[in-house]
Amino acid sequence: MGIFKFVMDKGKDLLGVGEPAEAIKKEGEDLGLGDDLGGDFRVMVEGDKVKLEGKAPSQEVKEKIILAAGNVSGIAEVEDTMEVPDTVFYEVKSGDTLSKIAKEHYGDAMKYPVILEANKPMLTHPDKLYPGQMLRIPHAASTFSSSAVRVSSRPGSLSGAFAAAISASSTSVIFAVAFSSAFSAASALRVRGSAAFSTAS
């Protein structure tokens, strides 16, 4: 929460036509942020000031919507009152793997790279778990954010293929990209795949 200053005569020209609040809200949607915001998200404009209310799934999405609202010609100030979910911390138990933890929190074992990235540089590899270790678990609603996809999008890796496919949000693309990359990523699959299922001991 806070108040952020912007240069009023710089940015996109969105306020000339229609309702200013709706124009700014649509800008967020056009930038791909709309699906991440709840139904209680509200934009209010009074003169050169914008107020944002509601809930954001992550700090990253919150900051992006602030920038989307402020980088508009005619806006000098953005007041943020949006809430973000509390951070979840998880204590690693004997027998845990990143895949098992991802399955427990997200319902999908293949989302383990999201947890790995969220705990770097403290956790550098999936097989470095040990009982009693505390991990940061990103909120479930933000696991498909750009940062989550960027985690695993290393060229030549099978996990990168899945990340690109997730970003494209297409079932056909998922299989096409994943399988076309599988042959060139065999070594990466052996290393990352086995490590993701390595148990804490």
MDAnalysis code that builds the backbone (N, CA, C; Angstrom):
import MDAnalysis as mda
import numpy as np

u = mda.Universe.empty(603, n_residues=201, atom_resindex=np.repeat(np.arange(201), 3), trajectory=True)
u.add_TopologyAttr("name", ["N", "CA", "C"] * 201)
u.add_TopologyAttr("resid", np.arange(1, 202))
u.add_TopologyAttr("resname", ["MET", "GLY", "ILE", "PHE", "LYS", "PHE", "VAL", "MET", "ASP", "LYS", "GLY", "LYS", "ASP", "LEU", "LEU", "GLY", "VAL", "GLY", "GLU", "PRO", "ALA", "GLU", "ALA", "ILE", "LYS", "LYS", "GLU", "GLY", "GLU", "ASP", "LEU", "GLY", "LEU", "GLY", "ASP", "ASP", "LEU", "GLY", "GLY", "ASP", "PHE", "ARG", "VAL", "MET", "VAL", "GLU", "GLY", "ASP", "LYS", "VAL", "LYS", "LEU", "GLU", "GLY", "LYS", "ALA", "PRO", "SER", "GLN", "GLU", "VAL", "LYS", "GLU", "LYS", "ILE", "ILE", "LEU", "ALA", "ALA", "GLY", "ASN", "VAL", "SER", "GLY", "ILE", "ALA", "GLU", "VAL", "GLU", "ASP", "THR", "MET", "GLU", "VAL", "PRO", "ASP", "THR", "VAL", "PHE", "TYR", "GLU", "VAL", "LYS", "SER", "GLY", "ASP", "THR", "LEU", "SER", "LYS", "ILE", "ALA", "LYS", "GLU", "HIS", "TYR", "GLY", "ASP", "ALA", "MET", "LYS", "TYR", "PRO", "VAL", "ILE", "LEU", "GLU", "ALA", "ASN", "LYS", "PRO", "MET", "LEU", "THR", "HIS", "PRO", "ASP", "LYS", "LEU", "TYR", "PRO", "GLY", "GLN", "MET", "LEU", "ARG", "ILE", "PRO", "HIS", "ALA", "ALA", "SER", "THR", "PHE", "SER", "SER", "SER", "ALA", "VAL", "ARG", "VAL", "SER", "SER", "ARG", "PRO", "GLY", "SER", "LEU", "SER", "GLY", "ALA", "PHE", "ALA", "ALA", "ALA", "ILE", "SER", "ALA", "SER", "SER", "THR", "SER", "VAL", "ILE", "PHE", "ALA", "VAL", "ALA", "PHE", "SER", "SER", "ALA", "PHE", "SER", "ALA", "ALA", "SER", "ALA", "LEU", "ARG", "VAL", "ARG", "GLY", "SER", "ALA", "ALA", "PHE", "SER", "THR", "ALA", "SER"])
u.atoms.positions = np.array([
    [0.837, -1.180, 0.000],
    [0.000, 0.000, 0.000],
    [0.880, 1.240, 0.000],
    [0.410, 2.300, -0.683],
    [1.185, 3.513, -0.722],
    [0.721, 4.428, -1.832],
    [1.425, 5.549, -1.960],
    [1.134, 6.535, -2.989],
    [2.362, 6.659, -3.881],
    [2.140, 6.592, -5.192],
    [3.229, 6.594, -6.155],
    [3.047, 7.770, -7.115],
    [4.127, 8.508, -7.348],
    [4.095, 9.680, -8.209],
    [4.524, 9.327, -9.629],
    [3.871, 9.953, -10.604],
    [4.191, 9.747, -12.010],
    [4.278, 11.106, -12.707],
    [4.949, 11.127, -13.860],
    [5.036, 12.351, -14.660],
    [3.727, 12.512, -15.418],
    [2.996, 13.582, -15.126],
    [1.616, 13.697, -15.582],
    [1.479, 13.805, -17.097],
    [2.423, 14.471, -17.766],
    [2.256, 14.702, -19.202],
    [2.993, 13.661, -20.051],
    [3.314, 12.514, -19.443],
    [3.975, 11.433, -20.174],
    [3.134, 10.162, -20.079],
    [3.293, 9.294, -21.059],
    [2.608, 8.008, -21.020],
    [1.540, 7.884, -22.084],
    [0.782, 6.799, -22.011],
    [-0.257, 6.522, -22.996],
    [-1.403, 7.515, -22.874],
    [-1.971, 7.860, -24.016],
    [-3.099, 8.796, -24.037],
    [-4.392, 7.980, -24.014],
    [-4.886, 7.726, -22.797],
    [-6.081, 6.889, -22.643],
    [-7.299, 7.653, -22.133],
    [-7.101, 8.868, -21.693],
    [-8.149, 9.559, -20.960],
    [-9.006, 10.492, -21.813],
    [-8.754, 10.524, -23.101],
    [-9.510, 11.450, -23.952],
    [-10.909, 10.998, -24.285],
    [-11.145, 9.689, -24.244],
    [-12.443, 9.158, -24.665],
    [-12.988, 8.229, -23.586],
    [-14.284, 8.370, -23.267],
    [-14.938, 7.456, -22.347],
    [-14.596, 7.728, -20.892],
    [-15.016, 6.797, -20.040],
    [-14.812, 6.893, -18.602],
    [-13.348, 6.599, -18.255],
    [-12.641, 7.518, -17.566],
    [-11.216, 7.318, -17.267],
    [-10.923, 6.018, -16.511],
    [-11.752, 5.714, -15.504],
    [-11.506, 4.509, -14.713],
    [-11.608, 3.254, -15.577],
    [-12.598, 3.213, -16.464],
    [-12.761, 2.052, -17.336],
    [-11.616, 1.944, -18.336],
    [-11.136, 3.106, -18.808],
    [-10.015, 3.103, -19.757],
    [-8.763, 2.534, -19.109],
    [-8.510, 2.903, -17.861],
    [-7.315, 2.400, -17.158],
    [-7.476, 0.920, -16.834],
    [-8.671, 0.526, -16.431],
    [-8.915, -0.893, -16.143],
    [-8.731, -1.735, -17.397],
    [-9.208, -1.224, -18.530],
    [-9.049, -1.948, -19.795],
    [-7.581, -2.040, -20.192],
    [-6.803, -1.007, -19.865],
    [-5.371, -1.047, -20.154],
    [-4.715, -2.222, -19.433],
    [-5.089, -2.428, -18.176],
    [-4.567, -3.576, -17.441],
    [-4.957, -4.887, -18.077],
    [-6.203, -4.973, -18.540],
    [-6.673, -6.188, -19.206],
    [-5.919, -6.420, -20.507],
    [-5.708, -5.330, -21.271],
    [-4.986, -5.453, -22.542],
    [-3.541, -5.900, -22.343],
    [-2.993, -5.595, -21.171],
    [-1.616, -6.001, -20.858],
    [-1.547, -7.418, -20.295],
    [-2.694, -8.085, -20.214],
    [-2.726, -9.461, -19.738],
    [-2.824, -9.600, -18.238],
    [-3.168, -8.513, -17.544],
    [-3.245, -8.558, -16.081],
    [-4.665, -8.788, -15.577],
    [-5.646, -8.672, -16.448],
    [-7.037, -8.762, -16.021],
    [-7.408, -10.094, -15.403],
    [-6.889, -11.191, -15.974],
    [-7.243, -12.523, -15.471],
    [-6.672, -12.776, -14.081],
    [-5.638, -12.014, -13.703],
    [-4.997, -12.212, -12.408],
    [-5.686, -11.457, -11.276],
    [-6.614, -10.566, -11.640],
    [-7.262, -9.721, -10.639],
    [-8.655, -10.238, -10.328],
    [-9.042, -10.150, -9.081],
    [-10.346, -10.650, -8.662],
    [-11.486, -9.740, -9.080],
    [-12.699, -10.204, -8.860],
    [-13.879, -9.437, -9.228],
    [-14.059, -8.191, -8.393],
    [-13.363, -8.105, -7.266],
    [-13.496, -6.924, -6.407],
    [-12.475, -5.838, -6.747],
    [-11.703, -6.044, -7.829],
    [-10.734, -5.031, -8.234],
    [-11.454, -3.784, -8.748],
    [-11.051, -2.616, -8.239],
    [-11.708, -1.371, -8.617],
    [-10.675, -0.292, -8.936],
    [-11.003, 0.511, -9.945],
    [-10.190, 1.661, -10.324],
    [-11.059, 2.906, -10.186],
    [-10.557, 3.901, -9.461],
    [-11.269, 5.166, -9.310],
    [-10.350, 6.300, -9.727],
    [-10.877, 7.229, -10.522],
    [-10.088, 8.348, -11.012],
    [-10.746, 9.647, -10.572],
    [-9.928, 10.514, -9.970],
    [-10.397, 11.841, -9.582],
    [-9.338, 12.850, -10.003],
    [-9.633, 13.576, -11.072],
    [-8.647, 14.508, -11.609],
    [-7.441, 13.771, -12.153],
    [-6.265, 14.085, -11.597],
    [-5.036, 13.428, -12.049],
    [-4.597, 12.314, -11.107],
    [-5.515, 11.864, -10.261],
    [-5.192, 10.829, -9.274],
    [-5.994, 9.559, -9.529],
    [-5.337, 8.419, -9.354],
    [-5.973, 7.106, -9.495],
    [-5.892, 6.388, -8.157],
    [-6.973, 5.720, -7.788],
    [-6.965, 4.877, -6.596],
    [-7.306, 3.455, -7.004],
    [-6.504, 2.508, -6.550],
    [-6.693, 1.093, -6.864],
    [-7.101, 0.348, -5.603],
    [-8.165, -0.430, -5.699],
    [-8.652, -1.208, -4.564],
    [-8.900, -2.652, -4.997],
    [-8.909, -3.557, -4.018],
    [-9.202, -4.963, -4.297],
    [-8.062, -5.863, -3.887],
    [-7.978, -7.004, -4.550],
    [-6.957, -7.991, -4.225],
    [-6.153, -8.347, -5.467],
    [-4.857, -8.477, -5.287],
    [-3.959, -8.935, -6.346],
    [-3.367, -10.270, -5.916],
    [-3.147, -11.197, -6.847],
    [-2.646, -12.524, -6.475],
    [-1.204, -12.541, -6.022],
    [-0.441, -11.503, -6.365],
    [0.977, -11.476, -5.985],
    [1.470, -10.039, -5.976],
    [2.611, -9.837, -5.327],
    [3.222, -8.510, -5.303],
    [3.605, -8.075, -6.704],
    [4.042, -9.015, -7.529],
    [4.443, -8.699, -8.900],
    [3.275, -8.136, -9.696],
    [2.123, -8.805, -9.637],
    [0.949, -8.342, -10.375],
    [0.506, -6.978, -9.845],
    [0.541, -6.818, -8.543],
    [0.167, -5.547, -7.914],
    [1.025, -4.402, -8.452],
    [2.324, -4.600, -8.496],
    [3.229, -3.555, -8.962],
    [3.018, -3.249, -10.444],
    [2.723, -4.280, -11.224],
    [2.494, -4.065, -12.647],
    [1.231, -3.256, -12.906],
    [0.172, -3.523, -12.144],
    [-1.062, -2.775, -12.355],
    [-0.902, -1.333, -11.905],
    [-0.065, -1.093, -10.885],
    [0.243, 0.284, -10.478],
    [0.942, 1.013, -11.617],
    [1.902, 0.363, -12.243],
    [2.620, 0.977, -13.360],
    [1.693, 1.198, -14.558],
    [0.814, 0.235, -14.807],
    [-0.123, 0.379, -15.930],
    [-1.047, 1.572, -15.712],
    [-1.458, 1.788, -14.468],
    [-2.359, 2.900, -14.155],
    [-1.630, 4.237, -14.144],
    [-0.386, 4.249, -13.720],
    [0.349, 5.500, -13.580],
    [1.013, 5.996, -14.836],
    [1.416, 5.068, -15.711],
    [2.079, 5.470, -16.952],
    [1.052, 5.829, -18.020],
    [0.157, 6.732, -17.650],
    [-0.912, 7.212, -18.518],
    [-0.855, 8.736, -18.515],
    [-0.889, 9.328, -19.694],
    [-0.850, 10.775, -19.790],
    [-2.040, 11.387, -19.055],
    [-1.750, 12.328, -18.171],
    [-2.803, 12.957, -17.388],
    [-2.887, 12.456, -15.962],
    [-2.134, 11.393, -15.644],
    [-2.132, 10.828, -14.288],
    [-0.827, 11.207, -13.591],
    [-0.952, 11.815, -12.410],
    [0.220, 12.239, -11.653],
    [0.444, 11.409, -10.407],
    [-0.578, 10.667, -9.971],
    [-0.460, 9.954, -8.696],
    [-1.340, 8.710, -8.703],
    [-0.813, 7.626, -8.154],
    [-1.580, 6.393, -7.979],
    [-1.547, 6.021, -6.506],
    [-2.732, 5.895, -5.928],
    [-2.839, 5.433, -4.549],
    [-3.208, 3.958, -4.569],
    [-2.375, 3.169, -3.969],
    [-2.584, 1.706, -3.958],
    [-3.084, 1.251, -2.602],
    [-4.254, 0.627, -2.585],
    [-4.764, 0.007, -1.362],
    [-5.037, -1.475, -1.591],
    [-4.476, -2.036, -2.665],
    [-4.700, -3.443, -2.983],
    [-4.034, -4.358, -1.958],
    [-4.666, -5.485, -1.718],
    [-4.130, -6.483, -0.806],
    [-3.515, -7.625, -1.598],
    [-2.487, -8.237, -1.024],
    [-1.890, -9.434, -1.617],
    [-1.932, -10.551, -0.577],
    [-1.999, -11.811, -1.008],
    [-2.068, -12.922, -0.051],
    [-0.828, -12.986, 0.829],
    [-1.020, -13.468, 2.052],
    [0.116, -13.685, 2.944],
    [1.043, -14.740, 2.355],
    [2.327, -14.558, 2.586],
    [3.306, -15.536, 2.126],
    [3.136, -16.853, 2.880],
    [3.195, -17.957, 2.148],
    [3.097, -19.280, 2.758],
    [4.499, -19.863, 2.889],
    [4.838, -20.305, 4.096],
    [6.110, -20.988, 4.322],
    [5.820, -22.451, 4.631],
    [6.654, -23.320, 4.104],
    [6.451, -24.763, 4.262],
    [7.709, -25.390, 4.851],
    [7.516, -26.243, 5.842],
    [8.642, -26.970, 6.446],
    [8.799, -28.325, 5.767],
    [9.965, -28.556, 5.198],
    [10.238, -29.804, 4.486],
    [10.261, -30.967, 5.472],
    [9.580, -32.050, 5.067],
    [9.537, -33.263, 5.892],
    [10.358, -34.364, 5.230],
    [10.737, -35.344, 6.020],
    [11.469, -36.483, 5.483],
    [10.640, -37.151, 4.395],
    [11.247, -37.408, 3.253],
    [10.539, -38.031, 2.142],
    [9.943, -37.041, 1.155],
    [10.009, -35.756, 1.475],
    [9.474, -34.734, 0.571],
    [10.341, -34.582, -0.673],
    [9.719, -34.220, -1.779],
    [10.400, -33.783, -2.995],
    [9.729, -32.487, -3.433],
    [10.398, -31.734, -4.284],
    [9.770, -30.520, -4.792],
    [8.496, -30.853, -5.562],
    [8.522, -31.961, -6.285],
    [7.339, -32.369, -7.036],
    [6.182, -32.708, -6.096],
    [6.489, -33.395, -5.015],
    [5.453, -33.755, -4.038],
    [4.870, -32.502, -3.389],
    [5.739, -31.549, -3.062],
    [5.284, -30.302, -2.450],
    [4.430, -29.506, -3.433],
    [4.854, -29.474, -4.708],
    [4.073, -28.773, -5.735],
    [2.703, -29.416, -5.903],
    [2.664, -30.743, -5.875],
    [1.393, -31.457, -5.984],
    [0.468, -31.092, -4.829],
    [1.027, -31.000, -3.626],
    [0.239, -30.693, -2.433],
    [-0.342, -29.280, -2.483],
    [0.449, -28.331, -2.960],
    [0.021, -26.930, -2.912],
    [-0.691, -26.472, -4.183],
    [-0.313, -27.035, -5.335],
    [-0.880, -26.576, -6.602],
    [-1.714, -27.627, -7.316],
    [-1.650, -28.876, -6.819],
    [-2.378, -29.942, -7.495],
    [-1.685, -30.435, -8.744],
    [-0.440, -30.036, -8.957],
    [0.297, -30.406, -10.165],
    [1.782, -30.532, -9.821],
    [2.305, -31.762, -9.873],
    [3.704, -32.004, -9.517],
    [4.677, -31.310, -10.456],
    [4.240, -31.052, -11.707],
    [5.139, -30.449, -12.680],
    [5.344, -28.951, -12.455],
    [4.717, -28.388, -11.452],
    [4.935, -26.973, -11.131],
    [6.079, -26.779, -10.142],
    [6.872, -27.830, -9.920],
    [7.975, -27.712, -8.967],
    [8.962, -26.594, -9.311],
    [9.180, -26.241, -10.623],
    [10.134, -25.149, -10.888],
    [9.696, -23.812, -10.288],
    [8.386, -23.625, -10.089],
    [7.898, -22.379, -9.485],
    [8.446, -22.250, -8.061],
    [8.417, -23.357, -7.319],
    [8.917, -23.346, -5.947],
    [10.438, -23.201, -5.938],
    [11.104, -23.866, -6.857],
    [12.561, -23.758, -6.946],
    [12.975, -22.308, -7.171],
    [12.341, -21.633, -8.119],
    [12.688, -20.254, -8.424],
    [12.384, -19.328, -7.249],
    [11.272, -19.595, -6.571],
    [10.859, -18.734, -5.452],
    [11.835, -18.801, -4.283],
    [12.671, -19.844, -4.247],
    [13.590, -20.015, -3.119],
    [15.059, -19.834, -3.497],
    [15.314, -19.375, -4.721],
    [16.688, -19.028, -5.095],
    [17.049, -17.688, -4.473],
    [18.319, -17.481, -4.099],
    [19.481, -18.356, -4.284],
    [19.711, -19.323, -3.121],
    [18.788, -19.341, -2.128],
    [18.995, -20.242, -0.989],
    [18.922, -21.699, -1.415],
    [17.975, -21.991, -2.319],
    [17.836, -23.348, -2.860],
    [18.302, -23.295, -4.303],
    [19.353, -24.020, -4.613],
    [19.952, -23.929, -5.944],
    [19.642, -25.124, -6.833],
    [19.112, -26.202, -6.238],
    [18.859, -27.415, -7.023],
    [17.753, -28.211, -6.332],
    [16.885, -28.881, -7.115],
    [15.776, -29.625, -6.502],
    [16.191, -30.696, -5.514],
    [17.414, -31.240, -5.634],
    [17.816, -32.328, -4.738],
    [18.506, -31.834, -3.475],
    [18.466, -30.524, -3.223],
    [19.127, -29.950, -2.042],
    [18.177, -29.804, -0.857],
    [17.065, -30.526, -0.860],
    [16.117, -30.452, 0.249],
    [16.622, -31.246, 1.446],
    [16.235, -30.805, 2.627],
    [16.534, -31.568, 3.842],
    [15.407, -31.330, 4.848],
    [15.094, -32.313, 5.683],
    [14.018, -32.159, 6.674],
    [14.269, -30.967, 7.591],
    [13.231, -30.184, 7.814],
    [13.349, -29.004, 8.656],
    [13.620, -27.730, 7.877],
    [13.983, -27.874, 6.606],
    [14.218, -26.705, 5.762],
    [12.897, -25.968, 5.524],
    [12.929, -24.630, 5.542],
    [11.740, -23.834, 5.284],
    [11.783, -23.324, 3.852],
    [10.667, -23.461, 3.154],
    [10.553, -23.004, 1.772],
    [9.442, -21.969, 1.646],
    [9.624, -21.049, 0.731],
    [8.581, -20.076, 0.393],
    [7.740, -20.660, -0.735],
    [6.415, -20.694, -0.537],
    [5.506, -21.233, -1.540],
    [4.699, -20.082, -2.143],
    [4.946, -19.727, -3.419],
    [4.183, -18.640, -4.041],
    [2.691, -18.953, -4.052],
    [1.881, -17.913, -4.000],
    [0.436, -18.096, -4.017],
    [0.023, -18.810, -5.287],
    [-0.928, -19.728, -5.169],
    [-1.336, -20.567, -6.299],
    [-1.791, -19.749, -7.492],
    [-2.480, -18.634, -7.258],
    [-3.024, -17.840, -8.359],
    [-1.949, -17.177, -9.192],
    [-0.729, -17.094, -8.663],
    [0.333, -16.407, -9.394],
    [1.318, -17.357, -10.047],
    [1.041, -18.644, -10.037],
    [2.025, -19.595, -10.545],
    [2.167, -19.571, -12.049],
    [1.213, -18.959, -12.761],
    [1.338, -18.835, -14.207],
    [1.742, -17.430, -14.610],
    [2.253, -16.654, -13.662],
    [2.697, -15.301, -13.971],
    [3.933, -15.365, -14.846],
    [4.275, -14.201, -15.436],
    [5.421, -14.175, -16.331],
    [6.689, -14.614, -15.633],
    [6.845, -14.274, -14.368],
    [8.056, -14.672, -13.655],
    [8.136, -16.175, -13.505],
    [6.980, -16.815, -13.268],
    [6.975, -18.267, -13.116],
    [7.355, -18.930, -14.421],
    [6.871, -18.406, -15.541],
    [7.218, -18.971, -16.836],
    [8.681, -18.701, -17.144],
    [9.162, -17.509, -16.796],
    [10.537, -17.143, -17.094],
    [11.522, -18.032, -16.362],
    [11.110, -18.578, -15.224],
    [11.959, -19.466, -14.435],
    [12.495, -20.603, -15.267],
    [11.582, -21.252, -15.998],
    [11.916, -22.518, -16.614],
    [12.069, -22.422, -18.118],
    [12.166, -21.214, -18.640],
    [12.185, -21.063, -20.088],
    [13.599, -21.043, -20.652],
    [14.514, -21.773, -20.019],
    [15.884, -21.847, -20.505],
    [15.908, -22.591, -21.829],
    [16.469, -21.988, -22.901],
    [16.494, -22.655, -24.206],
    [17.127, -24.030, -24.116],
    [16.530, -24.988, -24.801],
    [17.087, -26.315, -24.861],
    [16.673, -27.230, -23.744],
    [15.863, -26.777, -22.797],
    [15.432, -27.635, -21.701],
    [13.983, -28.034, -21.892],
    [13.643, -29.236, -21.459],
    [12.264, -29.700, -21.594],
    [11.351, -28.875, -20.719],
    [11.822, -28.488, -19.516],
    [10.994, -27.649, -18.659],
    [10.752, -26.305, -19.329],
    [11.734, -25.825, -20.089],
    [11.543, -24.591, -20.828],
    [10.460, -24.731, -21.873],
    [10.392, -25.904, -22.476],
    [9.349, -26.154, -23.462],
    [7.975, -26.099, -22.820],
    [7.857, -26.726, -21.650],
    [6.576, -26.670, -20.948],
    [6.237, -25.250, -20.560],
    [7.244, -24.465, -20.140],
    [6.981, -23.084, -19.755],
    [6.476, -22.276, -20.936],
    [7.113, -22.467, -22.099],
    [6.663, -21.750, -23.286],
    [5.253, -22.158, -23.659],
    [4.971, -23.448, -23.490],
    [3.641, -23.935, -23.825],
    [2.591, -23.370, -22.885],
    [2.927, -23.313, -21.585],
    [2.006, -22.739, -20.614],
    [1.719, -21.294, -20.963],
    [2.777, -20.559, -21.343],
    [2.602, -19.152, -21.683],
    [1.663, -19.001, -22.868],
    [1.738, -19.944, -23.814],
    [0.882, -19.878, -24.994],
    [-0.543, -20.288, -24.691],
    [-0.768, -21.008, -23.586],
    [-2.103, -21.418, -23.152],
    [-2.833, -22.200, -24.240],
    [-2.157, -23.136, -24.836],
    [-2.785, -23.933, -25.884],
    [-2.386, -25.381, -25.715],
    [-3.377, -26.269, -25.661],
    [-3.092, -27.690, -25.486],
    [-2.251, -28.227, -26.620],
    [-2.587, -27.834, -27.845],
    [-1.833, -28.338, -28.983],
    [-0.398, -27.854, -28.941],
    [-0.206, -26.607, -28.533],
    [1.148, -26.067, -28.443],
    [1.935, -26.776, -27.355],
    [1.268, -27.097, -26.241],
    [1.936, -27.785, -25.144],
    [2.600, -29.065, -25.640],
    [1.830, -29.894, -26.337],
    [2.386, -31.155, -26.796],
    [3.398, -30.961, -27.918],
    [3.121, -30.032, -28.828],
    [4.031, -29.816, -29.939],
    [5.381, -29.322, -29.460],
    [5.364, -28.326, -28.600],
    [6.626, -27.765, -28.121],
    [7.356, -28.749, -27.225],
    [6.629, -29.377, -26.312],
    [7.260, -30.285, -25.359],
    [7.944, -31.446, -26.063],
    [7.235, -32.076, -27.001],
    [7.804, -33.253, -27.629],
    [8.889, -32.910, -28.643],
    [8.759, -31.755, -29.302],
    [9.812, -31.374, -30.239],
    [11.102, -31.043, -29.516],
    [10.997, -30.630, -28.278],
    [12.189, -30.290, -27.492],
    [12.734, -31.481, -26.725],
    [11.961, -32.551, -26.632],
    [12.350, -33.677, -25.794],
    [13.642, -34.315, -26.266],
    [13.810, -34.403, -27.601],
    [14.976, -35.083, -28.123],
    [16.258, -34.300, -27.851],
    [16.182, -32.973, -27.968],
    [17.375, -32.158, -27.739],
    [17.613, -31.899, -26.266],
    [16.650, -32.295, -25.433],
    [16.758, -32.000, -24.004],
    [16.847, -33.256, -23.152],
    [17.308, -34.357, -23.719],
    [17.331, -35.620, -22.976],
    [18.192, -35.519, -21.724],
    [19.356, -34.895, -21.867],
    [20.225, -34.781, -20.696],
    [19.606, -33.886, -19.639],
    [18.978, -32.798, -20.095],
    [18.326, -31.891, -19.132],
    [17.195, -32.592, -18.416],
    [16.479, -33.450, -19.130],
    [15.375, -34.193, -18.518],
    [15.891, -35.123, -17.441],
    [17.020, -35.819, -17.727],
    [17.571, -36.745, -16.746],
    [17.977, -36.015, -15.486],
    [18.637, -34.876, -15.664],
    [19.116, -34.129, -14.501],
    [17.975, -33.501, -13.735],
    [17.121, -32.710, -14.419],
    [16.065, -31.964, -13.741],
    [14.940, -32.881, -13.274],
    [14.600, -33.875, -14.120],
    [13.502, -34.756, -13.768],
    [13.807, -35.594, -12.550],
    [14.986, -36.207, -12.506],
    [15.331, -37.042, -11.366],
    [15.498, -36.222, -10.115],
    [16.082, -35.034, -10.251],
    [16.309, -34.197, -9.083],
    [15.011, -33.722, -8.477],
    [14.019, -33.455, -9.326],
    [12.737, -32.972, -8.825],
    [12.061, -34.006, -7.930],
    [12.406, -35.272, -8.140],
    [11.792, -36.341, -7.361],
    [12.740, -36.880, -6.294],
    [13.893, -36.220, -6.109],
    [14.812, -36.615, -5.052],
    [14.195, -36.286, -3.703],
    [14.275, -37.222, -2.795],
    [13.625, -37.034, -1.497],
    [14.547, -36.351, -0.506],
    [13.920, -35.618, 0.425],
    [14.687, -35.004, 1.512],
    [15.047, -36.076, 2.518],
    [16.303, -36.079, 2.932],
    [16.724, -37.099, 3.893],
    [17.812, -36.551, 4.804],
])
